[in-house]
Amino acid sequence: MEEKYHQDGQFMETKSLIKNRKYIQQIKDFSNLKFLNGISPTDIDGFLDFGGKKFVFIEAKYKTSKLKYGQRLALERLVDSCTDGGIDSIVLVCSHNSDSDIDVSQAIVNQYRYRHKWYMHNKNETIKDFIGRFINK
């Protein structure tokens, strides 16, 4: 959700970016898209493009769920390729504990990949705060 403020600094109600809840709830079944040695698609939960200068990829996990090997490798290759191409890129892995709608802005960053390295992030920092620091550095 986008935060907006009146000119006097007072918080305004935010509007959801979800345009059609019915379609966003549909399950995407990739089980018939396996190739070679069982390679199948992975998903990315979020992507931000800051004018082609900085890319942020987001992967949200439920509670203590971990990245599976294939997804981790795909995210590594994606963000490393962008970095090698001259775009300051990062992938953030965050956790949430919601059983309903997830406010990803408030999910906690657990780890991230930046400049060809994985880092653990134990600072109880939200995705929104982390991205704010990243785009302002």
C-alpha positions as CSV (number, residue, x, y, z in Angstrom):
1,M,0.0,0.0,0.0
2,E,1.1,3.5,-0.8
3,E,1.5,5.9,2.1
4,K,0.2,9.4,1.5
5,Y,0.2,12.5,3.7
6,H,-1.7,15.7,3.5
7,Q,0.3,18.9,3.1
8,D,0.0,19.5,6.9
9,G,1.8,16.1,7.5
10,Q,-1.3,14.2,8.6
11,F,-1.5,10.6,7.4
12,M,-4.1,9.8,4.7
13,E,-5.7,6.5,4.2
14,T,-3.8,4.2,1.8
15,K,-5.2,2.5,-1.2
16,S,-4.4,-1.1,-2.0
17,L,-2.6,-1.9,-5.2
18,I,-4.6,-5.1,-5.6
19,K,-6.9,-4.4,-8.5
20,N,-8.8,-7.8,-8.7
21,R,-8.7,-9.9,-5.6
22,K,-10.4,-12.8,-7.4
23,Y,-7.5,-13.2,-9.9
24,I,-4.7,-12.7,-7.4
25,Q,-6.0,-15.6,-5.4
26,Q,-5.8,-18.1,-8.3
27,I,-3.2,-20.8,-7.9
28,K,-0.6,-20.9,-10.7
29,D,0.2,-24.6,-11.4
30,F,3.6,-25.0,-13.1
31,S,3.7,-28.8,-12.6
32,N,3.5,-29.4,-16.4
33,L,6.4,-27.1,-17.1
34,K,9.3,-29.4,-16.1
35,F,12.3,-29.5,-18.4
36,L,15.7,-31.3,-18.6
37,N,16.5,-32.6,-15.2
38,G,13.3,-31.6,-13.5
39,I,13.9,-27.8,-13.9
40,S,10.6,-26.0,-13.3
41,P,9.6,-22.3,-12.8
42,T,10.0,-20.4,-9.6
43,D,8.2,-17.3,-8.5
44,I,9.4,-13.9,-7.2
45,D,7.1,-12.2,-4.8
46,G,8.2,-8.7,-5.6
47,F,10.3,-6.6,-7.9
48,L,11.1,-2.8,-7.7
49,D,12.9,-0.9,-10.5
50,F,14.3,2.4,-9.5
51,G,14.8,4.0,-12.9
52,G,17.0,1.2,-14.2
53,K,19.7,2.2,-11.6
54,K,18.7,-0.1,-8.7
55,F,16.7,-3.3,-8.7
56,V,15.1,-4.9,-5.6
57,F,13.8,-8.4,-5.7
58,I,11.7,-9.7,-2.8
59,E,11.0,-13.2,-1.7
60,A,8.6,-13.6,1.3
61,K,8.5,-16.8,3.4
62,Y,6.0,-18.0,6.0
63,K,7.6,-17.9,9.5
64,T,10.8,-20.0,9.4
65,S,10.4,-21.4,5.9
66,K,13.6,-21.4,3.9
67,L,14.5,-20.9,0.3
68,K,14.6,-24.2,-1.6
69,Y,17.9,-24.9,-3.4
70,G,16.5,-24.2,-6.9
71,Q,14.8,-20.9,-5.9
72,R,17.9,-19.7,-4.1
73,L,20.1,-20.5,-7.1
74,A,17.7,-18.7,-9.5
75,L,17.6,-15.6,-7.3
76,E,21.4,-15.6,-7.0
77,R,21.9,-15.9,-10.7
78,L,19.3,-13.2,-11.4
79,V,20.6,-10.6,-9.0
80,D,24.2,-11.4,-9.8
81,S,23.6,-11.0,-13.5
82,C,21.9,-7.6,-12.9
83,T,24.9,-6.5,-10.8
84,D,27.3,-7.7,-13.4
85,G,25.3,-5.6,-15.9
86,G,25.9,-2.5,-13.9
87,I,22.6,-2.3,-12.0
88,D,22.9,-2.0,-8.2
89,S,20.8,-5.0,-7.3
90,I,19.7,-6.9,-4.2
91,V,17.4,-9.7,-3.3
92,L,15.7,-9.6,0.1
93,V,14.3,-12.7,1.8
94,C,11.8,-11.8,4.5
95,S,9.4,-13.6,6.8
96,H,5.8,-13.1,7.9
97,N,3.4,-14.9,10.1
98,S,0.1,-14.0,8.5
99,D,-2.5,-16.5,7.6
100,S,-4.4,-13.9,5.6
101,D,-3.3,-10.9,3.6
102,I,0.4,-10.1,4.0
103,D,1.6,-6.5,4.4
104,V,5.0,-7.1,2.8
105,S,6.2,-3.7,3.8
106,Q,6.2,-4.9,7.4
107,A,7.7,-8.3,6.8
108,I,11.1,-8.8,8.5
109,V,14.3,-9.1,6.4
110,N,16.1,-12.4,7.3
111,Q,18.8,-12.4,4.7
112,Y,19.8,-10.7,1.5
113,R,22.1,-11.2,-1.5
114,Y,24.2,-8.2,-2.5
115,R,27.3,-8.0,-4.7
116,H,27.6,-11.8,-5.1
117,K,27.3,-12.6,-1.3
118,W,24.6,-13.8,1.0
119,Y,24.2,-12.0,4.3
120,M,22.2,-12.9,7.4
121,H,20.2,-9.9,8.7
122,N,19.3,-10.2,12.4
123,K,18.3,-6.6,13.0
124,N,14.5,-7.0,13.1
125,E,14.2,-4.5,10.2
126,T,11.2,-4.3,7.9
127,I,11.3,-4.6,4.2
128,K,10.2,-1.0,3.9
129,D,12.9,0.3,6.1
130,F,15.6,-1.8,4.4
131,I,14.6,-0.7,0.9
132,G,14.5,2.9,2.1
133,R,18.1,2.7,3.2
134,F,19.1,0.8,0.1
135,I,17.7,3.4,-2.3
136,N,19.1,6.3,-0.4
137,K,22.7,5.1,-0.2
